[in-house]
Amino acid sequence: MSRTRSVAGSGQGIHRRSVLAATGAVALSAGVGHALRPSDSQAATAQESTTAVAASSRRAPAAPLAPYTKGTTLASVATPRGGSGYRRLGDGAGWQRVVRSDLAAPKSGRAGRRTALAAFVQLTDLHIIDAQHPLRLEYLRSADIHAWRPHEALTVQGAIALVERINALRGAPVTGAPLHFAMTTGDNTDNNAKSELDWFLKIMSGGRITPNSGDPRRYEGVQNSGLKQYWQPDAALRDSDKQAGFPHLDGFLKAAVREVRSPGLNLPWYSTVGNHDSLPMGCYASHGDSYLTELAVGGKKLMSVTAAEAQQLLAQIKKARDPKGVRYHDFLKSHARSMRSVTPDERRAPFTQAEYLKAHLDPAHRGVGPAGHGYSSANLDTGTQYYAFRISDDVIGISLDTTDSGGHYEGSIGTAQLKWLDRTLRDNKDSYAVIFSHHTSKTMTNLRNDPARPNERRHNGQEVLALLGSHPRVLAWVNGHIHKNVITPHSASGGRSFWEISTASHVDFPQLARVIELADNKDGTISLFTTLVESSAPHRTDFSDLSQTGLAALYRELSLNAPGASTTLGGDPKDRNTELVLKKG
């Protein structure tokens, strides 16, 4: 019998087990929603106890579900029609499930023996965008065509449609287990702006959103600038995107900034931080720069520079030559006379780490829980953004902060967090573990010191892999950042092994999320099932439909056609819908 179960919201009758944290005993419920405090910071004390259920998983349906495909990419996938020019989307064949035996041989008859351990949904790289923000880098498009994408004004509508899809899932596609929770693995916002953070939290927990900043009556930005390098949907101007086949859509911008409503997720959700959440533009450690902050909320916006100037700034970002944004500051000052007037808006201010945590802890954004969505007052007290929580009787989740506050878009973690991770795994050695982070193991190469902890050593992805490989009960490391589906097997000494599951973003085509199921095959192996899902928006678009749903469908199709967009982000079949087999630790 599976030890996965639906947890009652009252918390009565819930099994609890005690675990010893580094600084004291913390009672840890087997129900969903109980955070293990970041004990390395001395935040968890002997007096602190998670005695009430903070959130509950959905109750299992009365009728058997497994297996099912409806609403997943097993059934159908948005597929381009036509081979050149602006391509329309339609219904395409689903992606079949691939069994991967890289780490263990699958044994016959396992489907009849297996029991579910846990099931959850991963959302990653939503990149909720305030498309009118004065500090956006749209003008880099003169050197890199993909630096600005024609669908960026529709991230809110697209993300709401993804929430609607997750809410409609009947359970886990293979085991039929109830979905315990959803986890966002970073880059929830795009530009470290308070406006974006507010919209993200309302998308996830429910509420009304007006995806507009500045002038409340109209859009002010590159898409009505009259500049040919940007798609001007409402204008007759023959811009570069229309020359490539993009449509003329009367009323598009008015519709894009119209109020929309999100139902919020109907299951508990947790949050992991990404570099775009921590750093302005996702790369600059510039929170202390008053000039940049004033520009963010002010009434001037740079929209156009020469290709040579754009290439120079782009090279500084990619090669990490300006992690603190000093040259960026000078660049904007030198172009002050070229800036256009826009309406100032204080909501566009960058948010600090503390403000990010407080926003998650705000009761207005609780939704169905848990309170703080993984974060706690202990994180606020200690200036940390990592935590652990119990998923089910047999499984814990660990959310890491792999962002580097010293600047640049690649990641790493500090010694204190690495030691906390090791301790948390040792203290829960009888539980399986799933690790969550934004960065992948290969993109944790940024070893700049954290300004808040200048004497602390930073550690790369290979060191994290080595640590995880030393713990036999680690099953998976789930992450994002690269905007591509990639699943990588990792083997360590002593027969230890786990899977690294990197999932495509919801801002670049094909715009996906992933259901992950853990199952004990009762034969010495465990299977991890990964099933990709698209948003609820229809595959086919109607250019005359500028409703919330119509815009969500258009969001997907525009992302397919974005000039310079990669065509490989969906990954290979072995990186999509899979059964990942590994030996029990």
C-alpha positions in Angstrom: 0.0 0.0 0.0 1.3 3.5 -0.8 2.3 5.7 2.0 1.3 8.7 0.0 -2.0 10.1 1.1 -4.3 13.1 1.2 -3.7 15.3 4.2 -6.7 16.8 6.1 -6.6 20.5 6.5 -7.3 20.4 10.2 -4.1 18.5 10.9 -5.9 16.0 13.1 -4.6 12.4 13.0 -1.5 13.3 11.0 1.5 11.1 11.7 4.5 13.2 12.9 8.1 12.3 13.2 10.9 14.2 14.9 14.1 15.0 13.3 17.2 16.5 14.9 18.3 19.8 13.2 21.8 21.0 13.8 20.6 23.5 16.5 17.7 21.7 18.0 14.8 19.3 17.5 12.1 20.3 15.1 8.8 18.4 14.8 8.2 17.6 11.2 4.8 16.5 9.9 4.4 13.9 7.3 1.8 16.1 5.7 2.4 18.6 3.0 3.5 22.1 3.9 5.9 21.8 6.9 9.1 23.7 6.4 12.4 22.6 8.0 14.0 25.9 9.0 17.5 26.8 7.7 19.2 25.5 10.8 22.7 26.6 9.7 21.6 30.1 10.5 20.6 29.1 14.0 17.0 29.8 13.1 15.6 26.5 14.2 15.5 26.1 17.9 14.3 23.5 20.4 11.3 25.6 21.1 10.2 26.0 17.4 7.8 23.4 16.2 5.6 23.0 13.1 2.6 21.5 14.9 -0.2 22.6 12.6 -0.8 21.6 9.0 0.1 24.6 6.9 -1.4 23.2 3.7 -3.0 20.1 2.5 -2.7 18.1 -0.7 -5.9 17.4 -2.7 -7.9 14.4 -1.7 -7.6 11.4 -4.0 -10.4 11.0 -6.4 -13.0 8.4 -5.7 -12.6 6.6 -9.0 -9.3 5.1 -10.2 -7.4 7.4 -12.5 -4.2 5.7 -13.7 -3.1 5.8 -16.3 -4.5 8.8 -18.1 -3.2 11.2 -20.8 -5.9 13.9 -21.2 -4.5 17.4 -20.7 -0.9 16.2 -21.1 1.6 16.1 -23.9 1.1 12.4 -24.1 -2.2 13.1 -25.8 -1.4 16.1 -28.0 1.2 18.8 -28.4 1.0 22.2 -30.1 2.7 21.7 -33.5 3.7 24.2 -36.2 1.9 24.1 -39.5 4.0 25.2 -42.5 7.7 25.3 -42.9 8.6 29.0 -43.4 7.4 32.5 -42.5 5.0 33.1 -39.7 3.8 29.6 -38.7 0.4 28.9 -37.2 0.0 26.2 -34.5 -2.4 23.3 -34.5 -3.0 20.0 -32.7 -0.2 17.6 -33.1 0.6 14.0 -32.1 1.6 13.5 -28.4 5.0 12.6 -27.2 5.4 9.0 -26.1 6.9 8.0 -22.8 10.5 6.8 -23.0 11.8 4.3 -20.4 15.4 5.1 -19.4 17.6 2.5 -18.0 20.8 4.5 -17.7 21.0 3.9 -13.9 19.1 0.7 -13.4 17.5 -2.0 -15.5 13.7 -1.9 -15.4 12.1 -5.2 -14.3 9.1 -6.8 -15.8 5.8 -6.7 -13.9 6.7 -3.5 -12.0 3.6 -1.8 -13.1 1.5 -4.2 -11.1 3.7 -4.0 -8.0 4.5 -0.3 -7.7 3.2 2.0 -5.0 3.2 5.8 -5.2 5.5 7.8 -3.0 4.7 11.3 -4.1 3.6 13.4 -7.1 4.0 17.1 -7.8 4.2 19.7 -10.6 7.2 21.8 -11.5 6.8 25.2 -13.1 9.9 27.1 -14.0 11.1 30.3 -15.7 7.7 31.9 -15.9 9.5 35.3 -16.4 6.5 37.4 -15.5 7.3 40.6 -17.4 6.4 44.3 -16.8 6.9 45.0 -20.5 6.9 48.8 -20.1 9.6 48.9 -17.4 12.2 51.6 -18.1 15.2 49.4 -17.4 14.3 46.6 -19.9 17.1 45.8 -22.4 14.9 45.7 -25.5 17.3 47.8 -27.4 19.9 45.0 -27.4 17.7 43.6 -30.3 19.7 45.7 -32.7 22.6 43.3 -32.0 20.8 40.2 -31.0 17.4 39.6 -32.6 16.2 37.4 -29.7 17.0 40.1 -27.0 13.4 41.2 -27.3 10.5 38.9 -28.1 7.2 39.9 -29.6 5.1 38.0 -27.0 6.6 39.6 -23.9 3.5 41.7 -23.1 1.4 38.5 -22.6 3.4 36.6 -19.9 0.6 37.1 -17.3 -2.2 35.7 -19.6 0.1 32.8 -20.5 0.9 31.9 -16.9 -2.7 32.1 -15.8 -3.6 29.5 -18.5 -0.8 27.3 -17.1 -2.4 27.5 -13.7 -5.7 26.6 -15.2 -4.2 23.5 -16.8 -2.6 22.4 -13.6 -5.9 22.9 -11.7 -7.6 20.7 -14.3 -5.3 17.7 -13.9 -7.1 14.9 -12.2 -4.0 13.6 -10.5 -0.7 12.0 -11.4 -0.9 10.5 -15.0 0.8 7.2 -14.2 0.1 6.3 -10.6 -3.2 8.2 -10.1 -1.8 9.6 -6.9 -3.1 13.0 -5.8 -0.8 15.9 -6.7 0.8 17.0 -3.5 2.0 20.4 -4.5 3.5 22.6 -7.2 7.0 24.0 -7.1 8.3 27.0 -9.1 12.0 26.7 -9.7 12.9 30.3 -10.2 12.9 33.3 -12.5 9.3 33.8 -11.4 9.8 37.5 -12.3 11.9 38.8 -15.2 13.4 42.1 -14.0 13.4 42.1 -10.2 10.5 44.6 -10.2 7.8 44.9 -7.5 5.1 45.1 -10.2 6.2 41.7 -11.6 6.4 40.1 -8.1 2.9 41.3 -7.3 1.5 39.8 -10.6 3.4 36.5 -10.0 2.0 36.0 -6.5 -1.6 36.8 -7.7 -1.2 34.4 -10.6 -0.1 31.6 -8.2 -2.5 32.3 -5.3 -5.4 33.9 -7.1 -6.6 37.5 -7.8 -7.2 40.2 -10.3 -4.3 41.6 -12.2 -3.9 44.6 -14.4 -0.6 43.8 -16.3 0.1 47.5 -16.9 2.4 50.0 -15.3 2.9 53.7 -15.9 -0.1 55.3 -17.5 -3.2 53.5 -16.3 -5.1 54.4 -19.6 -2.7 53.0 -22.2 0.5 51.0 -23.0 3.7 53.0 -23.2 6.7 51.1 -24.6 8.5 49.7 -27.6 5.4 48.2 -29.2 3.9 51.6 -29.9 7.2 53.5 -30.3 7.1 53.6 -34.1 10.5 51.9 -34.2 10.7 49.3 -37.0 12.9 47.0 -35.0 9.9 46.1 -32.8 6.6 44.5 -33.7 4.0 47.3 -33.8 0.8 45.2 -33.7 -1.7 48.0 -33.8 0.1 50.2 -36.3 0.2 50.1 -40.1 4.0 50.5 -39.9 5.8 47.8 -41.9 8.1 46.8 -39.1 10.7 44.1 -39.3 8.5 41.5 -37.6 5.6 42.2 -40.0 8.0 41.7 -42.9 8.6 38.2 -41.4 4.8 37.6 -41.4 3.7 38.8 -38.0 0.1 40.0 -38.1 -1.5 43.4 -37.8 -3.8 43.2 -34.8 -6.0 46.2 -34.0 -6.6 46.5 -30.3 -3.8 44.2 -29.2 -2.0 46.5 -26.8 -5.3 47.7 -25.2 -6.2 44.0 -24.7 -2.7 43.2 -23.3 -3.0 45.7 -20.5 -6.6 44.9 -19.6 -7.5 43.4 -16.2 -7.4 39.6 -16.0 -8.3 37.1 -13.3 -6.3 34.1 -12.0 -8.1 31.4 -10.1 -4.8 30.6 -8.3 -3.5 27.1 -7.9 -5.9 24.7 -6.2 -3.0 22.8 -4.5 -0.2 24.0 -2.2 2.7 25.7 -4.0 6.3 26.3 -3.0 8.7 28.9 -4.4 12.4 28.7 -5.4 14.4 31.8 -6.2 16.2 32.5 -9.6 18.7 35.1 -10.8 16.0 37.2 -12.4 14.2 37.3 -9.0 17.4 38.4 -7.2 19.1 40.7 -9.6 17.9 43.6 -11.8 17.9 42.4 -15.4 18.8 39.0 -14.0 22.5 39.9 -14.0 23.4 43.1 -12.1 24.1 43.4 -8.4 22.9 47.0 -8.5 20.5 47.4 -5.7 22.7 50.0 -4.1 22.8 52.2 -7.2 20.4 55.0 -6.6 20.6 56.3 -10.2 19.4 52.9 -11.6 16.6 52.8 -9.0 15.4 56.3 -9.9 15.4 55.3 -13.6 13.3 52.2 -12.8 10.5 54.2 -11.2 11.1 57.4 -13.3 9.7 58.9 -16.4 12.4 58.1 -19.0 13.0 55.0 -21.0 15.7 54.1 -23.5 14.3 52.3 -26.6 17.0 52.4 -29.3 20.8 52.3 -29.6 23.1 51.4 -32.5 24.1 47.8 -33.2 27.7 48.5 -32.1 26.6 50.0 -28.8 24.2 47.1 -28.2 26.9 44.6 -29.0 29.3 46.1 -26.6 26.8 46.0 -23.7 25.7 42.5 -24.6 29.3 41.3 -24.5 29.8 42.8 -21.0 26.8 40.9 -19.8 27.6 37.6 -21.4 31.3 37.7 -20.3 30.4 38.9 -16.8 32.6 42.0 -17.2 30.1 44.2 -15.3 28.5 42.2 -12.5 27.7 45.3 -10.4 26.2 47.3 -13.3 28.7 50.1 -13.1 29.3 50.2 -16.9 25.6 49.8 -17.4 25.0 52.8 -15.2 27.5 54.8 -17.3 25.9 53.5 -20.5 22.5 54.8 -19.6 23.8 58.1 -18.4 25.5 58.6 -21.8 22.2 58.0 -23.5 20.1 60.2 -21.3 19.2 62.6 -24.2 18.0 59.6 -26.3 15.5 58.5 -23.7 11.8 58.9 -24.3 9.2 60.2 -21.8 7.0 57.6 -20.1 4.7 57.8 -17.0 6.6 57.3 -13.7 5.5 54.5 -11.5 6.8 53.5 -8.0 5.6 50.0 -8.4 8.5 49.4 -10.8 11.1 49.7 -8.1 13.5 46.7 -7.6 12.8 44.5 -4.6 15.3 43.3 -2.1 15.7 39.8 -0.7 13.8 40.8 2.4 11.0 42.3 0.3 10.8 39.1 -1.8 10.4 37.0 1.4 7.9 39.4 3.0 5.7 39.3 -0.2 5.6 35.5 0.0 4.7 35.6 3.7 2.0 38.2 3.1 -1.4 36.5 4.0 -2.9 38.2 1.0 -0.8 35.8 -1.2 -1.3 32.7 0.8 -3.8 31.0 -1.5 -4.3 27.4 -0.4 -0.9 27.6 1.3 1.4 26.9 2.8 2.1 30.2 4.6 5.2 31.7 3.0 5.2 29.1 0.2 8.3 27.4 1.9 9.8 30.6 3.3 9.5 31.5 7.0 10.3 34.2 9.4 13.6 32.3 10.0 14.6 33.1 6.5 13.9 36.8 7.1 15.9 36.8 10.3 18.9 35.2 8.8 18.9 36.5 5.2 18.6 33.1 3.6 16.3 31.8 0.8 16.7 28.0 1.2 14.5 25.6 3.2 13.3 22.0 3.5 9.8 20.5 3.8 8.2 17.2 4.0 6.4 16.0 0.9 5.0 12.6 2.2 5.9 10.1 4.9 8.8 8.8 2.8 10.0 11.9 1.0 11.4 15.4 1.8 11.9 18.3 -0.5 14.8 20.7 -0.3 14.8 24.1 -2.0 18.2 25.7 -2.6 19.2 29.3 -3.4 21.7 29.1 -6.2 21.7 32.7 -7.1 24.9 34.7 -6.7 24.2 38.2 -5.1 27.6 39.3 -6.4 26.1 39.6 -9.9 26.0 37.7 -13.2 23.3 35.2 -14.3 25.1 31.9 -13.5 24.9 30.5 -10.0 26.7 28.8 -7.0 26.0 28.3 -3.3 27.9 29.4 -0.2 29.6 27.1 2.3 26.9 27.7 4.9 24.2 26.5 2.6 26.3 23.5 1.4 26.8 22.4 5.0 23.1 22.9 5.7 22.2 20.8 2.7 24.5 18.0 3.9 23.2 18.2 7.4 19.5 18.2 6.3 20.1 15.1 4.2 21.9 13.3 7.1 19.2 14.3 9.6 16.6 12.8 7.3 18.6 9.7 6.1 15.5 7.5 6.3 13.7 9.6 3.8 14.1 9.9 0.1 15.0 13.4 -1.0 14.1 15.6 -4.0 16.3 18.7 -4.5 15.0 21.9 -6.1 17.0 24.8 -7.5 17.0 27.3 -10.3 20.4 26.7 -11.8 21.5 23.3 -13.3 24.7 21.6 -12.2 26.4 22.9 -15.4 25.4 26.5 -14.9 26.7 26.8 -11.3 30.0 28.3 -12.4 29.8 31.8 -10.9 32.0 31.9 -7.8 31.8 35.6 -7.0 31.6 36.4 -3.3 28.2 37.3 -1.8 28.4 40.9 -0.7 26.5 40.0 2.5 29.0 37.3 3.3 32.3 38.5 1.7 34.5 35.9 3.4 32.4 32.9 2.5 33.6 30.5 -0.2 31.2 29.8 -3.1 30.8 26.2 -4.5 30.1 25.2 -8.0 27.7 22.6 -9.5 30.3 19.8 -9.5 30.7 20.2 -5.7 26.9 20.0 -5.2 26.8 16.9 -7.4 29.5 15.3 -5.3 27.6 16.0 -2.1 24.3 14.7 -3.4 26.0 11.6 -4.7 27.3 10.9 -1.2 23.7 10.5 0.1 22.0 7.2 -1.1 18.4 8.4 -0.7 18.6 11.4 -3.1 16.3 10.6 -6.0 16.3 13.7 -8.1 17.6 17.3 -8.6 14.9 19.3 -10.3 15.8 22.7 -11.9 15.3 25.1 -14.8 17.4 28.2 -16.0 18.4 26.8 -19.4 14.8 27.0 -20.8 15.3 23.5 -22.2 14.2 19.9 -21.4 17.2 18.0 -20.4 17.3 14.9 -18.2 20.8 13.7 -17.0 21.8 10.6 -15.1 24.3 10.9 -12.3 26.3 8.0 -10.8 28.5 8.0 -7.7 30.6 5.5 -5.9 28.9 2.6 -4.0 26.1 2.3 -6.6 24.5 5.6 -5.6 22.7 7.4 -8.4 20.1 10.1 -9.0 18.5 12.0 -11.9 18.9 15.6 -12.8 15.6 16.9 -14.3 15.8 20.3 -16.1 12.6 21.6 -17.5 11.8 24.1 -20.3 10.6 27.6 -19.5 7.1 29.0 -19.9 8.3 32.1 -21.7 10.0 30.5 -24.7 8.3 27.9 -27.0 7.2 25.2 -26.4 6.1 26.7 -23.0 5.8 23.7 -20.7 5.6 22.5 -17.1 6.3 19.0 -15.8 4.5 16.5 -13.6 6.9 14.3 -11.6 5.8 11.1 -9.9 7.9 8.9 -7.5 7.0 5.2 -7.3 8.5 2.3 -5.4 8.5 -0.7 -7.8 8.9 -3.2 -4.9 11.7 -5.0 -6.7 14.8 -3.0 -5.6 14.1 -0.1 -8.0 12.3 3.2 -8.0 10.8 4.9 -11.0 10.4 8.6 -11.5 7.8 9.5 -14.1 8.0 12.8 -15.9 5.0 14.1 -17.9 5.1 17.5 -19.6 2.0 19.7 -19.8 1.1 22.8 -21.8 -1.2 25.6 -20.7 -4.9 25.3 -21.1 -5.0 27.7 -24.0 -6.1 26.2 -27.3 -3.4 25.3 -29.8 -5.1 27.1 -32.7 -5.2 30.9 -32.5 -7.8 33.3 -33.8 -6.4 36.7 -34.5 -9.8 38.3 -33.8 -10.0 36.7 -30.3 -8.3 39.1 -27.9 -9.9 37.7 -24.8 -7.9 36.4 -21.9 -7.9 32.9 -23.4 -7.3 34.1 -26.9 -4.2 36.1 -25.7 -2.9 33.1 -23.9 -3.1 31.1 -27.1 -1.4 33.9 -29.0 1.3 34.0 -26.4 2.3 30.5 -27.3 2.2 31.0 -31.1 4.1 34.3 -31.0 6.8 32.6 -28.9 7.1 29.9 -31.6 7.7 32.7 -34.2 9.9 35.0 -32.2 12.9 35.8 -34.5 16.0 34.0 -33.4 14.1 31.6 -31.1 15.7 28.2 -30.6 14.0 25.2 -32.1 15.5 22.7 -29.7 14.1 23.7 -26.3 11.6 20.9 -26.2 14.6 18.5 -25.9 14.9 15.0 -27.3 12.2 12.3 -26.6 14.4 11.0 -23.8 14.1 14.4 -22.0 10.4 14.8 -22.2 7.9 12.2 -21.1 9.9 9.5 -19.3 10.2 6.7 -16.8 13.5 7.1 -15.1 14.6 4.0 -13.3 17.2 3.8 -10.5 18.2 1.4 -7.7 16.9 1.9 -4.3 19.5 3.5 -2.0 
